[in-house]
Amino acid sequence: MYQQRDLAPTLRDALAGFPAVLVTGPRQSGKTTFLRHEAGADVEYVSFDDPIERDFALLDPAGFLARFKDRRLILDEIQYVPSLLPYLKMRIDAKPARCGQWLLTGSQQFGLMRDVSESLAGRVAILELPPFCHGEYPRNKLEESLWTGGYPIPAMHPDRRDLWLRSYISTYIERDVRQIRNVPDLRTFSQFLTLAAARHSQEFHAADLARELGISQPTVKSWGGILEASYIAHFLPPWYRNYGKRVVKTPKFYFYDSALVSLLTRQPDADSALSGPLGGPLFEGWIVTETAKAFMALGRKPDMYFWRSHDGLEVDLLIAIGSKLQAVEIKLTATPNSGHIEPLTRFLKVAGSEAHDEGVIVCRAGAVRDLPGGHRALPWQLFPAWIRGKLTAPSK
């Protein structure tokens, strides 16, 4: 059964305006299913997971493409055959006005993005398809959303969750990690993955991880880059008016998928995961990554930050909406209080005209509630639709 994806309208716009479209994202997020469904019945399909097709494209790229003449074509896992991209460019340049003919997928960022930008600059639209967001596959209970996560198989078939996630992590370490970077010690990388999961929703301090693992800080930073390149993790930078500080200061670290965090940290069940010490971080990570997914569905890079004052007050999430920042606090409580409001009030005073007048607390309240200081409490299940509406509203 095909599950409708929020990226579909953006894909249609891209196909109407570019000769080629690349859909990237993590493995098993549904990229191939998405393209094959949205492209229609007349599209040809080739997967470079097939060694015969891969060898054909590598040994005779011109002959490989000539097989398909002018038919629309999906090239799946294009990162395996980067040498095909210059030949694709020549075919595009021969008929530059023909849009939507070439549909590509890829699962890794570093090498793939370099190869695509070098060969197809100005000819390709690049879209990102993460695992399901809440609007694509909603659940009534927060525990269920956090426990099954957003990858299509465990989300749609919870009975397969544990086996699928363990297999996914094993395949990820054995396959993707080796392809992105030369990591000789996969056992230590596996330990790094587990320690990183335990720091979900915290600042990413490379020195602490390096000390625990007995490796260098540059290695930890490099491995963090692997998690980011393969869409396992998202780094949330701090907000400063000075842009240079945003780049060099320590970011916060989030896994894109809460189910992976629960598995790696050995949570016994959904209720224990939410009620235990990791409940708050899991909830915060879910809101942060739902926001990132809302940006991706519109074909935009996530424009998000966190803020911490010199005396330790923190706003969990700042979202760039139009020319202003929307301040969002994320609390697991059902009854937000004045202590939860204080960071929002302080930030609005610091940011002044750069921030929206109203701060939001996303929580487990039963309904939308007005709060002192002009702020508002928003139930967690309403947040995904709320942020999507904010990002698509006309700029004032």
C-alpha positions as CSV (number, residue, x, y, z in Angstrom):
1,M,0.0,0.0,0.0
2,Y,1.4,3.4,-1.0
3,Q,1.4,6.1,1.6
4,Q,1.0,9.6,0.3
5,R,4.1,11.8,1.0
6,D,4.1,15.5,1.7
7,L,7.0,16.0,-0.8
8,A,4.7,15.1,-3.7
9,P,3.6,18.7,-4.7
10,T,7.2,19.8,-4.5
11,L,8.3,16.9,-6.7
12,R,5.7,17.8,-9.3
13,D,6.9,21.4,-9.4
14,A,10.5,20.2,-9.8
15,L,9.6,17.9,-12.6
16,A,7.9,20.7,-14.4
17,G,10.9,23.0,-14.1
18,F,14.1,20.9,-14.3
19,P,15.4,18.2,-16.7
20,A,16.5,16.0,-13.8
21,V,15.3,15.6,-10.2
22,L,17.4,13.9,-7.4
23,V,15.6,12.6,-4.4
24,T,18.0,11.9,-1.6
25,G,17.6,10.7,2.0
26,P,18.3,7.8,4.3
27,R,18.1,4.2,3.2
28,Q,14.6,2.7,3.5
29,S,12.8,6.1,3.8
30,G,10.7,5.2,0.7
31,K,12.5,7.1,-2.0
32,T,12.0,4.4,-4.7
33,T,8.4,3.7,-3.9
34,F,7.7,7.5,-3.9
35,L,9.2,8.1,-7.3
36,R,7.8,5.0,-8.9
37,H,4.3,6.0,-7.7
38,E,4.5,9.7,-8.4
39,A,6.2,9.4,-11.8
40,G,3.4,7.4,-13.4
41,A,3.2,4.2,-15.4
42,D,5.2,5.3,-18.4
43,V,8.5,5.7,-16.5
44,E,11.4,3.1,-16.9
45,Y,13.2,1.9,-13.8
46,V,16.8,0.8,-13.2
47,S,18.4,0.0,-9.8
48,F,22.1,0.2,-9.4
49,D,21.9,-2.3,-6.6
50,D,21.7,-4.7,-9.5
51,P,25.4,-5.6,-10.2
52,I,24.7,-6.3,-13.9
53,E,23.1,-2.8,-14.4
54,R,25.8,-1.2,-12.4
55,D,28.6,-2.8,-14.4
56,F,26.9,-1.9,-17.7
57,A,26.7,1.8,-16.6
58,L,30.3,1.8,-15.4
59,L,31.8,0.1,-18.5
60,D,29.7,1.6,-21.2
61,P,27.8,4.7,-19.9
62,A,26.8,6.0,-23.3
63,G,25.5,2.6,-24.4
64,F,23.7,2.2,-21.1
65,L,21.7,5.4,-21.6
66,A,21.1,4.8,-25.3
67,R,19.0,1.8,-24.4
68,F,16.2,4.1,-23.1
69,K,16.2,6.5,-26.0
70,D,14.0,9.5,-24.9
71,R,11.9,7.6,-22.4
72,R,11.5,8.9,-18.8
73,L,13.8,7.0,-16.5
74,I,14.3,6.4,-12.8
75,L,18.0,5.7,-11.9
76,D,18.0,4.3,-8.4
77,E,21.0,4.6,-6.1
78,I,22.9,6.8,-8.5
79,Q,25.9,7.2,-6.0
80,Y,27.1,3.8,-7.2
81,V,27.8,5.1,-10.7
82,P,29.1,8.7,-10.5
83,S,30.8,8.3,-13.8
84,L,27.4,8.2,-15.5
85,L,26.6,11.8,-14.5
86,P,28.7,13.5,-17.2
87,Y,27.0,11.4,-19.9
88,L,23.6,12.4,-18.4
89,K,24.7,16.0,-18.6
90,M,25.4,15.6,-22.3
91,R,21.9,14.2,-23.0
92,I,20.3,16.9,-21.0
93,D,22.2,19.6,-22.8
94,A,21.2,18.1,-26.2
95,K,17.5,18.8,-25.2
96,P,17.6,21.4,-22.4
97,A,13.9,22.3,-22.6
98,R,12.7,18.8,-21.9
99,C,11.8,18.7,-18.2
100,G,11.2,15.8,-15.9
101,Q,12.9,13.1,-17.9
102,W,15.5,12.0,-15.5
103,L,14.6,10.9,-11.9
104,L,17.5,10.0,-9.6
105,T,17.7,8.6,-6.1
106,G,20.7,8.5,-3.7
107,S,21.3,7.7,-0.1
108,Q,24.5,9.6,0.9
109,Q,25.3,13.3,0.9
110,F,29.1,13.9,0.7
111,G,30.3,12.2,-2.5
112,L,26.9,12.2,-4.2
113,M,26.3,15.9,-3.7
114,R,29.8,16.7,-4.9
115,D,29.4,14.6,-8.1
116,V,25.9,15.9,-8.8
117,S,26.9,19.6,-8.3
118,E,29.9,19.2,-10.5
119,S,28.1,17.4,-13.4
120,L,24.5,18.7,-13.2
121,A,24.7,22.2,-11.8
122,G,21.6,24.2,-12.9
123,R,20.1,21.1,-14.4
124,V,18.9,19.2,-11.4
125,A,16.5,19.9,-8.5
126,I,17.6,18.3,-5.3
127,L,14.9,17.1,-2.9
128,E,15.1,15.3,0.4
129,L,12.8,12.5,1.6
130,P,13.1,11.6,5.3
131,P,11.2,8.9,7.0
132,F,7.4,9.5,7.6
133,C,6.4,12.7,9.4
134,H,3.4,12.7,11.7
135,G,1.1,14.0,9.1
136,E,2.0,11.2,6.7
137,Y,1.4,8.5,9.2
138,P,-0.3,9.9,12.3
139,R,-0.8,8.1,15.6
140,N,-3.0,9.0,18.5
141,K,-0.5,8.2,21.3
142,L,2.9,10.0,21.7
143,E,4.3,6.7,23.0
144,E,3.5,5.0,19.7
145,S,5.0,7.8,17.6
146,L,8.3,7.7,19.5
147,W,8.5,3.9,19.7
148,T,7.8,2.9,16.1
149,G,9.5,6.0,14.6
150,G,9.1,7.1,11.0
151,Y,10.7,4.5,8.8
152,P,7.9,3.0,6.7
153,I,8.4,-0.7,7.6
154,P,8.3,-0.4,11.5
155,A,5.8,2.4,11.3
156,M,3.3,0.5,9.2
157,H,4.2,-2.9,10.7
158,P,5.0,-2.5,14.4
159,D,5.3,-6.2,14.9
160,R,8.5,-6.1,12.8
161,R,10.0,-3.2,14.6
162,D,12.8,-4.8,16.6
163,L,14.1,-7.1,13.9
164,W,13.9,-4.5,11.2
165,L,15.7,-1.8,13.3
166,R,18.5,-4.2,14.4
167,S,19.0,-5.3,10.8
168,Y,19.0,-1.6,9.6
169,I,21.7,-0.7,12.1
170,S,23.8,-3.7,11.2
171,T,23.5,-3.0,7.4
172,Y,24.1,0.7,7.9
173,I,27.4,0.1,9.8
174,E,28.6,-2.7,7.4
175,R,27.6,-0.9,4.2
176,D,27.0,2.8,4.3
177,V,29.7,3.7,6.8
178,R,32.3,1.9,4.7
179,Q,31.1,3.7,1.6
180,I,31.1,7.2,3.0
181,R,34.4,7.1,4.9
182,N,37.1,4.5,5.4
183,V,36.4,3.4,8.9
184,P,38.7,0.5,9.7
185,D,37.3,-0.1,13.3
186,L,33.6,-0.8,12.9
187,R,33.3,-2.1,16.4
188,T,34.4,1.2,17.9
189,F,32.1,3.0,15.5
190,S,29.3,0.8,16.7
191,Q,30.1,1.9,20.3
192,F,30.2,5.5,19.1
193,L,26.7,5.1,17.6
194,T,25.4,3.8,21.0
195,L,27.0,6.6,23.0
196,A,25.7,9.2,20.5
197,A,22.2,7.9,21.0
198,A,22.6,8.3,24.7
199,R,23.3,12.0,24.0
200,H,20.2,12.5,21.9
201,S,19.0,16.1,22.3
202,Q,22.2,17.2,24.0
203,E,25.1,19.3,22.9
204,F,27.6,17.4,20.8
205,H,30.9,17.5,22.8
206,A,33.5,15.7,20.7
207,A,36.0,15.8,23.6
208,D,33.8,13.8,25.9
209,L,33.0,11.1,23.3
210,A,36.7,10.9,22.3
211,R,37.7,10.3,25.9
212,E,35.1,7.6,26.5
213,L,36.0,5.8,23.2
214,G,39.8,6.2,23.4
215,I,39.9,7.9,20.0
216,S,40.8,11.4,18.8
217,Q,38.5,14.4,18.7
218,P,38.9,14.8,14.9
219,T,37.8,11.2,14.5
220,V,34.7,11.8,16.6
221,K,33.9,14.9,14.5
222,S,34.4,12.9,11.3
223,W,32.1,10.1,12.5
224,G,29.5,12.8,13.5
225,G,29.8,13.9,9.9
226,I,29.0,10.3,8.7
227,L,25.8,10.3,10.8
228,E,24.8,13.6,9.2
229,A,25.7,12.6,5.7
230,S,23.7,9.4,5.9
231,Y,20.6,11.2,7.4
232,I,20.9,9.4,10.7
233,A,21.5,12.6,12.7
234,H,20.8,16.3,12.6
235,F,23.0,19.0,14.1
236,L,21.1,22.0,15.5
237,P,23.4,25.1,15.6
238,P,23.1,27.8,18.4
239,W,21.6,31.2,17.4
240,Y,23.8,34.3,17.7
241,R,23.4,37.6,15.9
242,N,27.0,37.1,14.9
243,Y,26.8,34.5,12.1
244,G,30.4,33.4,12.6
245,K,29.6,32.3,16.2
246,R,26.8,30.1,15.0
247,V,29.3,28.2,12.8
248,V,32.0,27.6,15.5
249,K,29.9,27.1,18.6
250,T,28.8,23.6,19.8
251,P,25.6,22.4,18.2
252,K,22.9,20.1,19.7
253,F,22.7,16.6,18.3
254,Y,19.5,14.7,17.4
255,F,18.8,11.3,15.8
256,Y,16.3,11.7,13.0
257,D,14.4,8.7,14.2
258,S,13.3,8.2,17.8
259,A,12.9,4.4,17.3
260,L,16.6,4.1,16.6
261,V,17.4,6.0,19.8
262,S,15.2,3.7,21.8
263,L,16.8,0.6,20.3
264,L,20.4,1.7,20.8
265,T,19.7,2.8,24.4
266,R,17.9,-0.5,25.1
267,Q,14.5,0.9,26.1
268,P,12.3,-2.1,27.1
269,D,9.0,-0.8,25.7
270,A,7.2,2.3,24.6
271,D,5.8,3.3,28.0
272,S,9.2,3.0,29.7
273,A,10.9,5.0,27.0
274,L,8.6,8.0,27.5
275,S,8.3,7.8,31.3
276,G,12.0,7.2,31.9
277,P,15.0,9.7,31.8
278,L,15.1,9.7,28.0
279,G,11.4,10.7,27.7
280,G,12.1,14.4,27.5
281,P,15.0,14.1,25.0
282,L,12.9,11.8,22.8
283,F,10.1,14.2,22.8
284,E,12.3,17.2,22.1
285,G,14.0,15.3,19.3
286,W,10.7,14.4,17.8
287,I,9.6,18.0,17.6
288,V,12.9,19.2,16.2
289,T,13.0,16.5,13.5
290,E,9.3,17.1,12.6
291,T,10.3,20.7,12.0
292,A,13.2,19.6,9.8
293,K,10.9,17.3,7.8
294,A,8.4,20.2,7.2
295,F,11.2,22.2,5.6
296,M,12.3,19.2,3.5
297,A,8.7,18.6,2.2
298,L,8.8,22.1,0.7
299,G,12.2,21.5,-0.9
300,R,14.0,23.8,1.6
301,K,17.0,23.3,3.9
302,P,16.0,23.4,7.6
303,D,16.6,26.9,9.0
304,M,16.5,26.2,12.7
305,Y,18.5,27.0,15.9
306,F,18.5,26.8,19.6
307,W,19.3,29.6,22.1
308,R,21.0,29.7,25.4
309,S,21.6,32.8,27.5
310,H,24.8,33.5,29.4
311,D,23.1,32.4,32.7
312,G,21.8,29.1,31.3
313,L,18.2,29.9,30.2
314,E,17.5,28.0,26.9
315,V,14.9,28.1,24.2
316,D,14.8,24.6,22.7
317,L,14.0,25.6,19.1
318,L,14.1,28.7,17.0
319,I,12.5,28.4,13.5
320,A,13.2,30.9,10.8
321,I,9.8,31.8,9.4
322,G,9.9,34.6,6.8
323,S,12.2,37.2,8.2
324,K,11.6,36.4,11.9
325,L,12.4,33.7,14.4
326,Q,9.6,31.6,16.0
327,A,10.6,30.6,19.5
328,V,9.4,27.2,20.6
329,E,9.8,25.5,24.0
330,I,9.4,21.7,24.1
331,K,8.1,20.2,27.4
332,L,6.7,16.8,28.1
333,T,4.3,18.2,30.7
334,A,0.6,18.5,30.3
335,T,0.5,21.6,32.5
336,P,3.0,24.3,31.4
337,N,3.8,26.8,34.1
338,S,5.6,30.2,34.5
339,G,9.0,28.5,34.6
340,H,8.5,27.2,31.1
341,I,7.5,30.7,29.9
342,E,10.6,32.5,31.2
343,P,13.1,31.5,28.5
344,L,10.6,32.5,25.8
345,T,10.1,36.0,27.4
346,R,13.8,36.5,27.8
347,F,14.6,35.5,24.2
348,L,11.9,37.8,22.8
349,K,13.4,40.7,24.7
350,V,16.9,39.8,23.5
351,A,15.9,39.3,19.8
352,G,13.5,42.2,19.7
353,S,12.1,42.8,16.2
354,E,13.9,39.7,14.9
355,A,11.4,37.4,16.7
356,H,7.7,36.8,16.4
357,D,5.7,38.3,19.3
358,E,4.3,35.0,20.4
359,G,6.3,32.2,21.9
360,V,4.9,28.6,21.8
361,I,5.2,25.7,24.3
362,V,4.7,22.4,22.6
363,C,3.5,19.9,25.3
364,R,0.9,17.3,26.2
365,A,-1.8,19.8,27.0
366,G,-5.3,18.6,25.9
367,A,-6.0,21.8,23.9
368,V,-4.5,25.0,22.7
369,R,-4.2,27.4,25.6
370,D,-3.3,31.0,25.9
371,L,-0.5,31.6,28.5
372,P,0.8,34.7,30.3
373,G,3.0,37.1,28.3
374,G,1.2,36.5,25.1
375,H,2.5,33.0,24.7
376,R,0.6,29.8,23.8
377,A,0.5,26.1,24.7
378,L,0.2,23.8,21.7
379,P,-0.7,20.1,22.0
380,W,2.0,17.9,20.5
381,Q,-0.2,16.2,17.9
382,L,-1.2,19.6,16.4
383,F,2.4,20.8,16.1
384,P,3.3,19.2,12.7
385,A,0.3,20.8,10.9
386,W,0.9,24.1,12.7
387,I,4.5,24.3,11.6
388,R,3.6,23.3,8.0
389,G,1.0,26.1,8.0
390,K,3.5,28.6,9.3
391,L,6.1,27.7,6.6
392,T,3.6,27.9,3.8
393,A,1.8,31.1,4.9
394,P,2.4,34.1,2.7
395,S,5.1,36.4,4.1
396,K,3.8,39.5,5.7
